[in-house]
Amino acid sequence: MSNNIKLFLGPESGTKEEVIKKEYSSLVKKYGETVEFKKYYSFEFDENEMYVELNNPSLFSAHTLIVLYAIDQLNAKQATTLLEYIKSPSQSATLILESELFSLKSPLTKISNTISKPNIISFYPLNENDLTNYVINFFKDNNLQITKEAITLLLELVDNNTLELKIICNQLAFFFNVNRNDNNTINELDIQKYVHHSKNENSFTLLEMILTSRLKESIEIVHVLLDRDPTFAFTLTGGILWGFRRLLSILESIKSGNSSYQAMQNATVLGMKKAVYRRDEVQLYNEAIKNYNVDDCRRIISLLIDSDVKIRTNTGDFLKLEIEQLIYNIIVKKGQKALKLETPSLKNKL
C-alpha cells in the first residue's frame, strides 16, 4: 500500500491542521522548497482538475500535496473514482483525505479498508481537563492568568475544537494586553465583555442578519464591530461558519425526511450536538431554511474556509472591502465568488 495516501478522521480540526502543516514541512524537507500545496472541498470541487494535479507532476514543483476535505460528502461515482486512484496512486503527489466523521459510510467504506492502517489517524475532541490546560498554558505563554470561572464560561461559549479556541484566545489576549491596567488576570467579566458581547455588538447578531438575508444590516454591523474592535476579523469567519454548519445539518436532516422540528432537535456542528430549541433561534433557523438550501450551505462553508486567511492578513480599508465582498457573496450569490469590489465601500451603495 502506498505511503502517499493518508486518511484523517474526526472533528478536532485544530490538531488536524497542525499535522497537515507538519506533513507539508516534511515534504519540503524531502523534496526542497518546490512542493505545491492545494486544498479541495468535496461538496464543491473540480474532480478532473484534482486528478490532473495528482497524476501530472508540475514542471515547477518536485512534489504536490493535496488535501481533499469532507470526503464523506462524495457521491457513489466520485467515491469509485477516488478508490481507483488510491489503488494506483501517483508517486509524485501526496493525497490527504479528510472527514469530520470517525468512520466512513457507504459508498466510502472500501476506502478505509484500502488505505494502510498507519496512515489512518483519528483526531478526537479534547476532554474538559485537556481543554482547561490548553487555555491555562495559552495565557501563561502570553504572560496572562485566567480564573477557573472564566475558563468555564469560555469553554461554554466556544466549540470543543482547539482551532476555534485558539482564535478566541488570541483575540482575548490581544484585547487584554491592550486594555489592562496593571492586572494580568482574566476573569469571568472579561470573558463576558470580550467574547460574549451584548446583543447589539456580537457576532451572533451578524450571523442573524446573514441567515435572514439582510445585506445592508450585515454590512453595517461589520463596520460597527470592526470600528470598535479591529481584531474582530480573527473570529469573523468562525462565527459565520459555525452557523452555516448548524444550518447545513438541519437542511440535510430535512432532506432525509425529518420534520424541521426533528432536524433542529438533532442539529450538530462538527459532530457535536447543537440543538435549536430556544424560540428565537427556532424562528431564526426557520427563516434561514427559506433563504438557503443544502448546496448553498456547502458552497458558503467552502467560501468561508477559503476566505479566512485572506481576511486575517488584510488591514484597514482592504480588510473591510474583503469582508464586504464575502458577505455579499454569501447573501446575494449564495456562496459563489462573484463580486470583485473596486469601490471604496459597498456600505454607501446600499
N, C-alpha and C positions, 0 to 999 in steps of 0.2 A: 504493500500500500504506500502511496505517495506521502511524503512529509510536507508536501506543498499545499495540502488541503487541511484546513482546521475548522472546527465547529465550536462556537462559543454560545453557550446557553445560559438563560437566567436573567432576572431583572436588575441585577446590580451593575448598572451601566458605568458607574464611576471607575470601579476596579477593572471592568472590561476594557474601557478606553485606555487605561494605563497599560494594560497588557498589549493592546494593539500598537500603542506607541513604542513599546519595547520591541515588539516584533519588527516594526519598521526600522528601528535603530540597529537591530541585529542584522537585518538585510543590508543596510547601508554599510555596516562594518564588513560584511562579507563581500559585497559587490562594488562598493565605492559609493560616491555621492549620487550617482545617476540611477537611483531607484525611483520609479514612478509610483505614486500613491493615489488611488482613486476609490471613491465610495459610490455605491449604488443602493437604491432602496427598492425592494421587490414590488411594492404596490404602485410604483411609477418609475420604470426604467426601460432603457432601450436594450432589450435582451441581445440583439445581434451585436450592438456596439461592445457590450461587455465581453462576449466570446471572441470578438476580433482582438480586443485588448489582451485577452488571456492567451490566445493562440499565436499571435503575431508579435514577436519581440520588436520593440521600438528601436529605431536606428540611434536614438539619443539616450536610451536607458539600458542598463545592463540587466535589469530585472524589474518586474512590475508587481506591486502589492495591491490587491483589490479586496475591499470589504463589501459583502452583499448583506445588507441589513434586513431584518424581519422576513427571513425566508419562509416562515410559517404562513405568509400571505401568498406564496406561489400557488398557481393553479396546477392541475394534473399535467398538462402539456409542458409547462415550464419546469416542473419537478422532474419529468422524464429526461428533458434536455440536460438539466443540471446533473442528474445521475450519470448520464452517458459521459459527460465531461469528467466527473470525479473518477470514473473507472479508467480513464486515459487522459490524465491532465498534462498540461504543458509544463516543461521543466524551467521555462523562462519566467514563470509567474507563480506567485503565492496567492491563494484564494482563502479568505476567512469568511465563513458563513455565520451569520448572527441571528439569534432569536431571543426574545424576552421570555419565551417559554422554556420549561425544563425538559420537555420531551416533545418530539415532533410527531404529528398525527398524519394519517393518510391524506394526501398521496406522498408524504415525505418520509415515511417510516424507514424505507430502504436506505436513505441517505445516512442515517445514524449507524446502520449496520455496515456500511461500505467504508466509512472513514476510520482510520486507525484509532484505536481507543486512547492512546496517549495524546492524540490531537483533538480530543473532545474534552472541553473544560466547562464546568458548570460554575456560574457566579451567583452565590447565594446572598440574599439580603443580610446585612449585619444585624446581630441581635442588639437589644437595648443597651447592654453593657459596652459592646464594641462601639456603638454609635456615641455613647456618652464619652468614652475615652477618646474617640476621634475628635469630638468637639473640644474637650479639655486640652488635648495636645495641640490642636489647631491654634487656639487662642494663646496658649503658652508660647508657641513659636512666634506669635505676634506681640509678645510682651503684655498680654492681657489675661485676666482671670474671668471666670463666669460662675455664677452661683448655681446650685443644684436646681432651684426653682426655675431659673432662666433656661437651663438645659432642657428641663421637662417641657416647658412651653415651646421652645424652639423645635424639639422633636415632634411635637403635636402638629406644628404648622408646616413642617417640611416632610415630603415623601421619604420613605425608608430607602434612600438612594444617596450614596456618597457624592455623586456628581452634582445633584441639586443642592445637597447640604453644603458642599464646598463653595458653590456660588453664593449662597445666602451668607455663609460665614465670612467670605471675602468682603461682601458688601457691608456687613455689620462691623467688621474690624476697621474698614476704611472710615465709616461714619464715626466710630467711637474714638479712633485716633485723632480725627479732625476736631471733634466737638467736646472731648472730655476736659474736665477741669481738675487736674491733679488726682484723678481717680482712674484706676486701671481695672476695676471690677465691673463686669456687665451683669446687670440684674434683670428681674422679670419686667420691670417697667421699660428698660431699654429695648427688650425684645418686642414689647407691645408697640413702642414708638417707632422702631426702625424696620420691623418685619411685618407686624400685623397692624398696619396703619388704620386710621379711621375710614369710614365708608367712602368719604369723598376724595381720598387720596391714595388708594391702594391699587394693586394690580388686578384685584378681583373686580373692581369697577370697570377697568379697561376690558377685561375678559367679558363682562356682561354686555358692554356696548358692542363688542365684536360678534358675540354669539347672536345678538339680536340685530346684527347688520346695520348698525348706526355709524356710518363712516365719519360724519362731521364730529359727533360727540367723541368718537375714539381718537381722532386726531387731536382734538382739544385736550383730552385727558393726557395723552402722551406728552404734549408740550408742557402742561402744568407739572407733571411728575418729573420730567427732565429738568425743568427750571428749578424745582425745589431740590432735586437730587440727581446730579449728573451720573451717579453710579447706578441709577435705576436700570440703565441699559444692560447691566450684568445679569439681572433677573427677569428682564422683559420677556424673552422668548420662552424661558422656563415656565412662567405662569400661564402663558397662552397655550403652550404645548401640553401642559397638564390638563387644561380644559378641553382641548380637542381630542386628547387620548381618551378622556372620560366620555365625551360625546360619541367618539367612534365606537366604543364598546357598547353604548346604548343603541346606536343605529344598527350595528351588526347583530345585536340580540333581537331587535325588532324584525330585521330581515330574516332571521331564523324562525320567526313565527311567534315570538313572545309579544305580549302587550307592552305598551310604553311603561306602564306601572311596573311590570315584572323586570323589564330592561333596566329601569332606573334603580330598582332594588338590588340588582346584580351588577351594577356598573363597576368597572375596575380601571385602575391606572397602573401600568407596569406590573400587572399580575396581582396587585393589592386591591382588595375590595374597597370601593369608594362610593357607597350607595348614595343616591339622591333621594332625600326624604323630607327635607325642610320645604315648607310650602313655597317660599320664594324661589328656591332652587328648582323645584318641580316646574314652576311656571317658566323659569328661565330656559330650562332644557326642552320644555315643550315647544317654546318658540324657536329654539336652535334647531330642532328636528325639522321645522318647516323651512329653515334657511339653508341647511347644509345636508348633503347626502353622504353615503359611505365613501364614494370616490373623491368627493370634495375634501373630506377629512383626511384621507390618505395623502392627497396632494399637499394639503396645508401642513400636515405634520412633516412631510419631506421638505417643504419650503422653509419651515421654521428651523429645522435642524441645519439646513444649508446656510441660513441667514445668521445663525448665532455668532459665529466667529467674526463675520463681517461687521456686525453691529457692535461687538465688543471692542473692535480695533479702530472704529471711527470716533471722531470727536466733533464737538461744536455743531455747526450747521450741516456738515456732511452726515453726522450721526442722525440728526432729525430727519434729513431727507431720506436716509436709508430706512428709517423706521416708518416714515410716512408711506414709502413705496411698499414696504412689507404689509402694512395694514390695508392699503388699497388692494394689493394683490390677494389678500385673504378675503376681504369682504366683497369686493366687486368681481374679481376674477376667479374666486374660489380655489386659490392655490396655484394658479398659473402665473408664471413670471412674465407678466405682460407690460407693466408700466416701467418706463425708464424716465425718472423725473429729471427735468432740466431747468425747472423754475426754482426760484429761491425757496418756495414753500408751497405745499398743497393746501395748507391751513387757510390761507387768504382767498383761495378759489372756491371754497365750499360754502 
